[in-house]
Amino acid sequence: MKTTEQPRLTISAFLVFVLIHAMQFGPEYLSMSIKPIQWAGQDVWMSVLLCGLSFHVIIWMMYQVLNYSGTDLIHIHPQLFGRWAGGGLNLACVVYFLLVACFQLRLFIEVIQVWLFPDLTTWPLAAVLLLLVYYIVAGGFRVIVGICMFSMLRYITILALFFPAMYFHFNNLSPILDHSLQEIFQGGKQLTFPYIGVEAILFCYTFVKSPETSQKWAHGANLLTTFSYLCILFFALLMFKPEQLSNEIWPQLTKYKFIHFPFIDRFEYIGAASQILWIIPITCFCLWVSSRIGRVMFAMRQASILPFLIAAVFAAVCLIPGRSRIEDVQALLTVAGNYLMFAYIPFLYLVVLIRTKGRRTA
């Protein structure tokens, strides 16, 4: 079964690079350096490379499944597991993406409340952000990809981290290879959540022109994410010792305090506010996927389902009270993402591989 979309709704293959990188490179980078460095120390670069390489393998598996089926995961589930089991798996995907959207929004609001407006309540900002998300998602998949491309402006704030180079301590990078393989592996395990996002291609495969040719762009996006995380972790190592990081919640924003310009004294305010460029593309795509699954499963208009999903996300965001609950949601998503990446996708690949060999021998 091959499912194709109208040409006016599709995107060029190279835009998969923009989409996947926007989905991978989320606001989790603000605190991602704490646990990996505590495990692997100055050898954390090996953990980053190990994690990046494992996700290249996952991308390859996903494209094997998609290219064989010729459609997206929403339609693959009923093909492989039947109507009811496949429907249940699709509903699980809806819950997963809605939870990701809730986490992204609540994390951004928490950053704004801590760094900019301590007295700001959650619901007004959540309402404004979700109205913006609704406007974007209602525009369709191509609009979401356009927002992903616009969000690449966030690299301006990343490049700004070169300015406090006078505070770098290069002796923090030695000695090299001072940690065991187990510690390096544990450091890589702590990095899996920031890498999660490559699963986006599973749900938008049919919206890509010549989707088989987009695999190289997906690998390129993962490569850029790996390079970006390497830079972020090296910056963290050069400015903080591992024991100092244990006292930080968002080391990335703390580093912005070292940046001063004649016309901007508190650059960390810009760094905190710019996180909207990280969360909006991810939130929009998650709600688009959730509403699309509902459209396919229940034969309803996607525009009719979207307001209910927006309302559910708004209620969930308002019910997450503070930092401890945000960390609980992140821990839950980390477990779910690990099972999705390193258990379910390989399982899906093996099922498709067995079916392929079965048809050849039949």
Secondary structure, DSSP 8 states (H G I E B T S, - for coil): ------GGG-B-TTHHHHHHHHHHS-GGGGTTTHHHHHHHGGGHHHHHHHHHHHHHHHHHHHHHHHHHH-S-HHHHHHHHH-HHHHHHHHHHHHHHHHHHHHHHHHHHHHHHHHHT-TT--HHHHHHHHHHHHHHHHHT-HHHHHHHHHHGGGGHHHHHGGGGGGGG--GGGG-STT-S-HHHHHHHHHTTHHHHTTGGGHHHHGGGBSSGGGGHHHHHHHHHHHHHHHHHHHHHHHHH--HHHHTT-S-HHHHHGGG---SS-S-HHHHHHHTTHHHHHHHHHHHHHHHHHHHHHHH---HHHHHHHHHHHHHHHHHH--SHHHHHHHHHHHHHHHHHIIIIIHHHHHHHHHHHHHHHHH-
